Amino acid sequence: MMSSKQNPSSSDDRLELTDNVLNVGEVYDWATIPSCGAIVVFSGIVRDHADGRKDVTSVTYEAYNDQVVAKFLVIADEMRARWRELGRIALIHRIGKLQLGESSVLVVVSSPHRAEAFAAAQYGIDAVKVSVPIWKYEQWKDGADWGTNSHEISDARTIISAESPVA
């Protein structure tokens, strides 16, 4: 089993690409620290439809493994530059074949205050979606193909999401 865990900048950042089942509760517990009164957990799960596709039964995620954690580090560093009081940040993505209802990505942020935690988590998932080389292959009742919303990889530092201060 492949599991990559690297926290090159801080023990308060958990940046992982893994083929293991994502344990939302365990990551929530890790993000809980005395200085933070808010934790926002975003868990993206496999659903039964996609753009123009019904009856999706599973999704297989593939990644450019050598680049994922490095891209996560750019996102975490940018989150800390924009919201200076963040406590812990987890950016974790699963690869391999996932069934309906399984968590594929976690963005978990702890902060002294809720507004910053919500804003940073929103930015985090937006940045993961457009700046990290991870692709999904969807399987449905009548076929299978790559996800329909692919795009060029962007620089996470240029992403502005709702409530995101301009760096």
mmCIF file of the C-alpha atoms, coordinates in Angstrom:
data_MODEL
# 
_entry.id   MODEL 
# 
loop_
_atom_site.group_PDB 
_atom_site.id 
_atom_site.type_symbol 
_atom_site.label_atom_id 
_atom_site.label_alt_id 
_atom_site.label_comp_id 
_atom_site.label_asym_id 
_atom_site.label_entity_id 
_atom_site.label_seq_id 
_atom_site.pdbx_PDB_ins_code 
_atom_site.Cartn_x 
_atom_site.Cartn_y 
_atom_site.Cartn_z 
_atom_site.occupancy 
_atom_site.B_iso_or_equiv 
_atom_site.pdbx_formal_charge 
_atom_site.auth_seq_id 
_atom_site.auth_comp_id 
_atom_site.auth_asym_id 
_atom_site.auth_atom_id 
_atom_site.pdbx_PDB_model_num 
ATOM 1   C CA . MET A 1 1   ? 0.000   0.000  0.000   1.00 0.00 ? 1   MET A CA 1 
ATOM 2   C CA . MET A 1 2   ? 1.188   3.462  -0.878  1.00 0.00 ? 2   MET A CA 1 
ATOM 3   C CA . SER A 1 3   ? 1.063   6.164  1.743   1.00 0.00 ? 3   SER A CA 1 
ATOM 4   C CA . SER A 1 4   ? 2.969   9.405  1.475   1.00 0.00 ? 4   SER A CA 1 
ATOM 5   C CA . LYS A 1 5   ? 3.117   11.684 4.476   1.00 0.00 ? 5   LYS A CA 1 
ATOM 6   C CA . GLN A 1 6   ? 5.393   14.673 4.549   1.00 0.00 ? 6   GLN A CA 1 
ATOM 7   C CA . ASN A 1 7   ? 5.229   17.801 6.654   1.00 0.00 ? 7   ASN A CA 1 
ATOM 8   C CA . PRO A 1 8   ? 8.268   19.694 5.442   1.00 0.00 ? 8   PRO A CA 1 
ATOM 9   C CA . SER A 1 9   ? 7.360   23.083 6.901   1.00 0.00 ? 9   SER A CA 1 
ATOM 10  C CA . SER A 1 10  ? 5.681   22.401 10.222  1.00 0.00 ? 10  SER A CA 1 
ATOM 11  C CA . SER A 1 11  ? 4.331   19.765 12.572  1.00 0.00 ? 11  SER A CA 1 
ATOM 12  C CA . ASP A 1 12  ? 1.088   21.772 12.358  1.00 0.00 ? 12  ASP A CA 1 
ATOM 13  C CA . ASP A 1 13  ? 0.649   20.837 8.680   1.00 0.00 ? 13  ASP A CA 1 
ATOM 14  C CA . ARG A 1 14  ? -0.502  17.393 7.662   1.00 0.00 ? 14  ARG A CA 1 
ATOM 15  C CA . LEU A 1 15  ? 0.009   16.978 3.913   1.00 0.00 ? 15  LEU A CA 1 
ATOM 16  C CA . GLU A 1 16  ? -0.670  13.537 2.521   1.00 0.00 ? 16  GLU A CA 1 
ATOM 17  C CA . LEU A 1 17  ? -1.409  11.511 -0.570  1.00 0.00 ? 17  LEU A CA 1 
ATOM 18  C CA . THR A 1 18  ? -2.555  8.025  0.358   1.00 0.00 ? 18  THR A CA 1 
ATOM 19  C CA . ASP A 1 19  ? -4.357  4.946  -0.848  1.00 0.00 ? 19  ASP A CA 1 
ATOM 20  C CA . ASN A 1 20  ? -5.708  4.333  2.662   1.00 0.00 ? 20  ASN A CA 1 
ATOM 21  C CA . VAL A 1 21  ? -9.297  5.050  3.725   1.00 0.00 ? 21  VAL A CA 1 
ATOM 22  C CA . LEU A 1 22  ? -9.519  8.609  5.070   1.00 0.00 ? 22  LEU A CA 1 
ATOM 23  C CA . ASN A 1 23  ? -10.413 8.727  8.762   1.00 0.00 ? 23  ASN A CA 1 
ATOM 24  C CA . VAL A 1 24  ? -12.239 12.043 9.169   1.00 0.00 ? 24  VAL A CA 1 
ATOM 25  C CA . GLY A 1 25  ? -12.566 11.736 12.947  1.00 0.00 ? 25  GLY A CA 1 
ATOM 26  C CA . GLU A 1 26  ? -8.880  11.010 13.454  1.00 0.00 ? 26  GLU A CA 1 
ATOM 27  C CA . VAL A 1 27  ? -7.876  14.074 11.390  1.00 0.00 ? 27  VAL A CA 1 
ATOM 28  C CA . TYR A 1 28  ? -10.386 16.215 13.292  1.00 0.00 ? 28  TYR A CA 1 
ATOM 29  C CA . ASP A 1 29  ? -8.876  15.044 16.579  1.00 0.00 ? 29  ASP A CA 1 
ATOM 30  C CA . TRP A 1 30  ? -5.356  15.840 15.294  1.00 0.00 ? 30  TRP A CA 1 
ATOM 31  C CA . ALA A 1 31  ? -6.474  19.396 14.387  1.00 0.00 ? 31  ALA A CA 1 
ATOM 32  C CA . THR A 1 32  ? -7.839  20.044 17.890  1.00 0.00 ? 32  THR A CA 1 
ATOM 33  C CA . ILE A 1 33  ? -5.435  22.229 19.859  1.00 0.00 ? 33  ILE A CA 1 
ATOM 34  C CA . PRO A 1 34  ? -6.002  24.465 22.931  1.00 0.00 ? 34  PRO A CA 1 
ATOM 35  C CA . SER A 1 35  ? -5.395  27.777 21.113  1.00 0.00 ? 35  SER A CA 1 
ATOM 36  C CA . CYS A 1 36  ? -8.101  27.181 18.519  1.00 0.00 ? 36  CYS A CA 1 
ATOM 37  C CA . GLY A 1 37  ? -11.828 27.525 19.062  1.00 0.00 ? 37  GLY A CA 1 
ATOM 38  C CA . ALA A 1 38  ? -12.855 26.533 15.532  1.00 0.00 ? 38  ALA A CA 1 
ATOM 39  C CA . ILE A 1 39  ? -12.238 23.557 13.296  1.00 0.00 ? 39  ILE A CA 1 
ATOM 40  C CA . VAL A 1 40  ? -13.669 23.358 9.795   1.00 0.00 ? 40  VAL A CA 1 
ATOM 41  C CA . VAL A 1 41  ? -13.694 19.954 8.125   1.00 0.00 ? 41  VAL A CA 1 
ATOM 42  C CA . PHE A 1 42  ? -14.342 19.632 4.410   1.00 0.00 ? 42  PHE A CA 1 
ATOM 43  C CA . SER A 1 43  ? -14.707 16.075 3.187   1.00 0.00 ? 43  SER A CA 1 
ATOM 44  C CA . GLY A 1 44  ? -15.271 15.547 -0.524  1.00 0.00 ? 44  GLY A CA 1 
ATOM 45  C CA . ILE A 1 45  ? -17.059 12.260 -1.119  1.00 0.00 ? 45  ILE A CA 1 
ATOM 46  C CA . VAL A 1 46  ? -17.807 10.138 -4.176  1.00 0.00 ? 46  VAL A CA 1 
ATOM 47  C CA . ARG A 1 47  ? -21.343 10.841 -5.388  1.00 0.00 ? 47  ARG A CA 1 
ATOM 48  C CA . ASP A 1 48  ? -23.640 9.040  -7.820  1.00 0.00 ? 48  ASP A CA 1 
ATOM 49  C CA . HIS A 1 49  ? -23.466 11.608 -10.636 1.00 0.00 ? 49  HIS A CA 1 
ATOM 50  C CA . ALA A 1 50  ? -21.123 13.962 -12.449 1.00 0.00 ? 50  ALA A CA 1 
ATOM 51  C CA . ASP A 1 51  ? -21.519 16.582 -15.175 1.00 0.00 ? 51  ASP A CA 1 
ATOM 52  C CA . GLY A 1 52  ? -23.565 14.840 -17.864 1.00 0.00 ? 52  GLY A CA 1 
ATOM 53  C CA . ARG A 1 53  ? -23.282 11.433 -16.220 1.00 0.00 ? 53  ARG A CA 1 
ATOM 54  C CA . LYS A 1 54  ? -25.861 9.520  -14.208 1.00 0.00 ? 54  LYS A CA 1 
ATOM 55  C CA . ASP A 1 55  ? -25.459 6.364  -12.183 1.00 0.00 ? 55  ASP A CA 1 
ATOM 56  C CA . VAL A 1 56  ? -21.784 6.862  -11.296 1.00 0.00 ? 56  VAL A CA 1 
ATOM 57  C CA . THR A 1 57  ? -20.770 3.774  -9.338  1.00 0.00 ? 57  THR A CA 1 
ATOM 58  C CA . SER A 1 58  ? -17.138 4.500  -8.478  1.00 0.00 ? 58  SER A CA 1 
ATOM 59  C CA . VAL A 1 59  ? -14.252 6.857  -9.124  1.00 0.00 ? 59  VAL A CA 1 
ATOM 60  C CA . THR A 1 60  ? -10.570 6.055  -9.492  1.00 0.00 ? 60  THR A CA 1 
ATOM 61  C CA . TYR A 1 61  ? -8.127  8.824  -8.572  1.00 0.00 ? 61  TYR A CA 1 
ATOM 62  C CA . GLU A 1 62  ? -4.640  8.982  -10.040 1.00 0.00 ? 62  GLU A CA 1 
ATOM 63  C CA . ALA A 1 63  ? -1.941  11.502 -9.227  1.00 0.00 ? 63  ALA A CA 1 
ATOM 64  C CA . TYR A 1 64  ? 1.479   12.708 -10.197 1.00 0.00 ? 64  TYR A CA 1 
ATOM 65  C CA . ASN A 1 65  ? 2.706   11.348 -6.874  1.00 0.00 ? 65  ASN A CA 1 
ATOM 66  C CA . ASP A 1 66  ? 6.041   13.176 -6.777  1.00 0.00 ? 66  ASP A CA 1 
ATOM 67  C CA . GLN A 1 67  ? 4.345   16.578 -7.059  1.00 0.00 ? 67  GLN A CA 1 
ATOM 68  C CA . VAL A 1 68  ? 1.261   16.318 -4.858  1.00 0.00 ? 68  VAL A CA 1 
ATOM 69  C CA . VAL A 1 69  ? 2.776   16.967 -1.426  1.00 0.00 ? 69  VAL A CA 1 
ATOM 70  C CA . ALA A 1 70  ? 4.921   19.793 -2.849  1.00 0.00 ? 70  ALA A CA 1 
ATOM 71  C CA . LYS A 1 71  ? 1.761   21.423 -4.234  1.00 0.00 ? 71  LYS A CA 1 
ATOM 72  C CA . PHE A 1 72  ? -0.002  20.879 -0.895  1.00 0.00 ? 72  PHE A CA 1 
ATOM 73  C CA . LEU A 1 73  ? 2.905   22.663 0.792   1.00 0.00 ? 73  LEU A CA 1 
ATOM 74  C CA . VAL A 1 74  ? 2.444   25.705 -1.479  1.00 0.00 ? 74  VAL A CA 1 
ATOM 75  C CA . ILE A 1 75  ? -1.264  25.773 -0.544  1.00 0.00 ? 75  ILE A CA 1 
ATOM 76  C CA . ALA A 1 76  ? -0.597  25.419 3.202   1.00 0.00 ? 76  ALA A CA 1 
ATOM 77  C CA . ASP A 1 77  ? 2.072   28.140 3.082   1.00 0.00 ? 77  ASP A CA 1 
ATOM 78  C CA . GLU A 1 78  ? -0.321  30.431 1.220   1.00 0.00 ? 78  GLU A CA 1 
ATOM 79  C CA . MET A 1 79  ? -3.084  29.722 3.744   1.00 0.00 ? 79  MET A CA 1 
ATOM 80  C CA . ARG A 1 80  ? -0.736  30.712 6.569   1.00 0.00 ? 80  ARG A CA 1 
ATOM 81  C CA . ALA A 1 81  ? 0.322   33.868 4.716   1.00 0.00 ? 81  ALA A CA 1 
ATOM 82  C CA . ARG A 1 82  ? -3.307  34.936 4.209   1.00 0.00 ? 82  ARG A CA 1 
ATOM 83  C CA . TRP A 1 83  ? -4.674  33.892 7.613   1.00 0.00 ? 83  TRP A CA 1 
ATOM 84  C CA . ARG A 1 84  ? -1.809  34.342 10.065  1.00 0.00 ? 84  ARG A CA 1 
ATOM 85  C CA . GLU A 1 85  ? -3.469  32.827 13.151  1.00 0.00 ? 85  GLU A CA 1 
ATOM 86  C CA . LEU A 1 86  ? -4.302  29.376 11.752  1.00 0.00 ? 86  LEU A CA 1 
ATOM 87  C CA . GLY A 1 87  ? -3.551  26.490 14.047  1.00 0.00 ? 87  GLY A CA 1 
ATOM 88  C CA . ARG A 1 88  ? -3.375  23.244 12.093  1.00 0.00 ? 88  ARG A CA 1 
ATOM 89  C CA . ILE A 1 89  ? -3.932  22.477 8.433   1.00 0.00 ? 89  ILE A CA 1 
ATOM 90  C CA . ALA A 1 90  ? -4.573  19.066 6.891   1.00 0.00 ? 90  ALA A CA 1 
ATOM 91  C CA . LEU A 1 91  ? -4.651  18.564 3.119   1.00 0.00 ? 91  LEU A CA 1 
ATOM 92  C CA . ILE A 1 92  ? -5.120  14.878 2.393   1.00 0.00 ? 92  ILE A CA 1 
ATOM 93  C CA . HIS A 1 93  ? -6.171  13.212 -0.862  1.00 0.00 ? 93  HIS A CA 1 
ATOM 94  C CA . ARG A 1 94  ? -6.841  9.568  -1.492  1.00 0.00 ? 94  ARG A CA 1 
ATOM 95  C CA . ILE A 1 95  ? -5.896  7.744  -4.681  1.00 0.00 ? 95  ILE A CA 1 
ATOM 96  C CA . GLY A 1 96  ? -7.118  4.457  -6.078  1.00 0.00 ? 96  GLY A CA 1 
ATOM 97  C CA . LYS A 1 97  ? -10.644 3.165  -6.635  1.00 0.00 ? 97  LYS A CA 1 
ATOM 98  C CA . LEU A 1 98  ? -13.292 4.634  -4.326  1.00 0.00 ? 98  LEU A CA 1 
ATOM 99  C CA . GLN A 1 99  ? -16.935 3.638  -3.989  1.00 0.00 ? 99  GLN A CA 1 
ATOM 100 C CA . LEU A 1 100 ? -19.980 5.861  -3.495  1.00 0.00 ? 100 LEU A CA 1 
ATOM 101 C CA . GLY A 1 101 ? -19.908 7.672  -0.164  1.00 0.00 ? 101 GLY A CA 1 
ATOM 102 C CA . GLU A 1 102 ? -16.173 7.266  0.425   1.00 0.00 ? 102 GLU A CA 1 
ATOM 103 C CA . SER A 1 103 ? -14.146 10.362 1.259   1.00 0.00 ? 103 SER A CA 1 
ATOM 104 C CA . SER A 1 104 ? -11.650 11.305 -1.447  1.00 0.00 ? 104 SER A CA 1 
ATOM 105 C CA . VAL A 1 105 ? -10.247 14.558 -0.044  1.00 0.00 ? 105 VAL A CA 1 
ATOM 106 C CA . LEU A 1 106 ? -10.002 16.227 3.351   1.00 0.00 ? 106 LEU A CA 1 
ATOM 107 C CA . VAL A 1 107 ? -9.267  19.863 4.049   1.00 0.00 ? 107 VAL A CA 1 
ATOM 108 C CA . VAL A 1 108 ? -9.209  20.486 7.785   1.00 0.00 ? 108 VAL A CA 1 
ATOM 109 C CA . VAL A 1 109 ? -8.338  23.848 9.327   1.00 0.00 ? 109 VAL A CA 1 
ATOM 110 C CA . SER A 1 110 ? -8.208  24.924 12.954  1.00 0.00 ? 110 SER A CA 1 
ATOM 111 C CA . SER A 1 111 ? -8.152  28.558 13.965  1.00 0.00 ? 111 SER A CA 1 
ATOM 112 C CA . PRO A 1 112 ? -8.866  30.705 17.001  1.00 0.00 ? 112 PRO A CA 1 
ATOM 113 C CA . HIS A 1 113 ? -11.975 32.041 15.210  1.00 0.00 ? 113 HIS A CA 1 
ATOM 114 C CA . ARG A 1 114 ? -14.563 30.519 12.860  1.00 0.00 ? 114 ARG A CA 1 
ATOM 115 C CA . ALA A 1 115 ? -14.437 33.137 10.091  1.00 0.00 ? 115 ALA A CA 1 
ATOM 116 C CA . GLU A 1 116 ? -10.777 32.469 9.363   1.00 0.00 ? 116 GLU A CA 1 
ATOM 117 C CA . ALA A 1 117 ? -11.235 28.698 9.590   1.00 0.00 ? 117 ALA A CA 1 
ATOM 118 C CA . PHE A 1 118 ? -14.126 28.757 7.091   1.00 0.00 ? 118 PHE A CA 1 
ATOM 119 C CA . ALA A 1 119 ? -12.322 31.107 4.698   1.00 0.00 ? 119 ALA A CA 1 
ATOM 120 C CA . ALA A 1 120 ? -9.061  29.176 4.817   1.00 0.00 ? 120 ALA A CA 1 
ATOM 121 C CA . ALA A 1 121 ? -10.821 25.834 4.286   1.00 0.00 ? 121 ALA A CA 1 
ATOM 122 C CA . GLN A 1 122 ? -12.734 27.263 1.297   1.00 0.00 ? 122 GLN A CA 1 
ATOM 123 C CA . TYR A 1 123 ? -9.486  28.515 -0.207  1.00 0.00 ? 123 TYR A CA 1 
ATOM 124 C CA . GLY A 1 124 ? -7.814  25.179 0.574   1.00 0.00 ? 124 GLY A CA 1 
ATOM 125 C CA . ILE A 1 125 ? -10.276 23.030 -1.358  1.00 0.00 ? 125 ILE A CA 1 
ATOM 126 C CA . ASP A 1 126 ? -10.478 25.543 -4.217  1.00 0.00 ? 126 ASP A CA 1 
ATOM 127 C CA . ALA A 1 127 ? -6.681  25.514 -4.486  1.00 0.00 ? 127 ALA A CA 1 
ATOM 128 C CA . VAL A 1 128 ? -6.440  21.710 -4.307  1.00 0.00 ? 128 VAL A CA 1 
ATOM 129 C CA . LYS A 1 129 ? -8.960  21.361 -7.138  1.00 0.00 ? 129 LYS A CA 1 
ATOM 130 C CA . VAL A 1 130 ? -7.074  23.651 -9.544  1.00 0.00 ? 130 VAL A CA 1 
ATOM 131 C CA . SER A 1 131 ? -3.412  23.403 -8.572  1.00 0.00 ? 131 SER A CA 1 
ATOM 132 C CA . VAL A 1 132 ? -2.670  19.788 -7.619  1.00 0.00 ? 132 VAL A CA 1 
ATOM 133 C CA . PRO A 1 133 ? -2.051  17.123 -10.313 1.00 0.00 ? 133 PRO A CA 1 
ATOM 134 C CA . ILE A 1 134 ? -4.785  14.647 -9.351  1.00 0.00 ? 134 ILE A CA 1 
ATOM 135 C CA . TRP A 1 135 ? -7.214  13.210 -11.905 1.00 0.00 ? 135 TRP A CA 1 
ATOM 136 C CA . LYS A 1 136 ? -10.370 11.151 -11.610 1.00 0.00 ? 136 LYS A CA 1 
ATOM 137 C CA . TYR A 1 137 ? -11.646 8.366  -13.800 1.00 0.00 ? 137 TYR A CA 1 
ATOM 138 C CA . GLU A 1 138 ? -15.406 7.884  -13.384 1.00 0.00 ? 138 GLU A CA 1 
ATOM 139 C CA . GLN A 1 139 ? -17.227 4.575  -13.795 1.00 0.00 ? 139 GLN A CA 1 
ATOM 140 C CA . TRP A 1 140 ? -20.993 4.562  -14.369 1.00 0.00 ? 140 TRP A CA 1 
ATOM 141 C CA . LYS A 1 141 ? -23.738 2.198  -15.472 1.00 0.00 ? 141 LYS A CA 1 
ATOM 142 C CA . ASP A 1 142 ? -23.052 2.477  -19.215 1.00 0.00 ? 142 ASP A CA 1 
ATOM 143 C CA . GLY A 1 143 ? -19.342 3.259  -19.366 1.00 0.00 ? 143 GLY A CA 1 
ATOM 144 C CA . ALA A 1 144 ? -16.249 4.883  -17.940 1.00 0.00 ? 144 ALA A CA 1 
ATOM 145 C CA . ASP A 1 145 ? -14.105 7.893  -18.794 1.00 0.00 ? 145 ASP A CA 1 
ATOM 146 C CA . TRP A 1 146 ? -11.988 10.659 -17.286 1.00 0.00 ? 146 TRP A CA 1 
ATOM 147 C CA . GLY A 1 147 ? -13.785 13.408 -15.371 1.00 0.00 ? 147 GLY A CA 1 
ATOM 148 C CA . THR A 1 148 ? -15.355 16.114 -17.531 1.00 0.00 ? 148 THR A CA 1 
ATOM 149 C CA . ASN A 1 149 ? -14.143 19.159 -15.589 1.00 0.00 ? 149 ASN A CA 1 
ATOM 150 C CA . SER A 1 150 ? -10.415 18.960 -16.279 1.00 0.00 ? 150 SER A CA 1 
ATOM 151 C CA . HIS A 1 151 ? -8.347  22.137 -16.646 1.00 0.00 ? 151 HIS A CA 1 
ATOM 152 C CA . GLU A 1 152 ? -4.795  23.409 -16.714 1.00 0.00 ? 152 GLU A CA 1 
ATOM 153 C CA . ILE A 1 153 ? -2.921  23.256 -13.415 1.00 0.00 ? 153 ILE A CA 1 
ATOM 154 C CA . SER A 1 154 ? -2.851  26.727 -11.797 1.00 0.00 ? 154 SER A CA 1 
ATOM 155 C CA . ASP A 1 155 ? -0.550  28.347 -9.259  1.00 0.00 ? 155 ASP A CA 1 
ATOM 156 C CA . ALA A 1 156 ? -2.257  28.166 -5.843  1.00 0.00 ? 156 ALA A CA 1 
ATOM 157 C CA . ARG A 1 157 ? -0.799  31.537 -4.863  1.00 0.00 ? 157 ARG A CA 1 
ATOM 158 C CA . THR A 1 158 ? -2.930  33.290 -7.493  1.00 0.00 ? 158 THR A CA 1 
ATOM 159 C CA . ILE A 1 159 ? -6.257  31.783 -6.432  1.00 0.00 ? 159 ILE A CA 1 
ATOM 160 C CA . ILE A 1 160 ? -8.817  34.080 -4.906  1.00 0.00 ? 160 ILE A CA 1 
ATOM 161 C CA . SER A 1 161 ? -11.847 32.391 -3.385  1.00 0.00 ? 161 SER A CA 1 
ATOM 162 C CA . ALA A 1 162 ? -14.746 33.894 -1.445  1.00 0.00 ? 162 ALA A CA 1 
ATOM 163 C CA . GLU A 1 163 ? -13.551 35.614 1.740   1.00 0.00 ? 163 GLU A CA 1 
ATOM 164 C CA . SER A 1 164 ? -9.922  35.208 0.689   1.00 0.00 ? 164 SER A CA 1 
ATOM 165 C CA . PRO A 1 165 ? -7.775  38.254 1.328   1.00 0.00 ? 165 PRO A CA 1 
ATOM 166 C CA . VAL A 1 166 ? -5.573  39.238 -1.569  1.00 0.00 ? 166 VAL A CA 1 
ATOM 167 C CA . ALA A 1 167 ? -2.018  38.256 -0.752  1.00 0.00 ? 167 ALA A CA 1 
# 
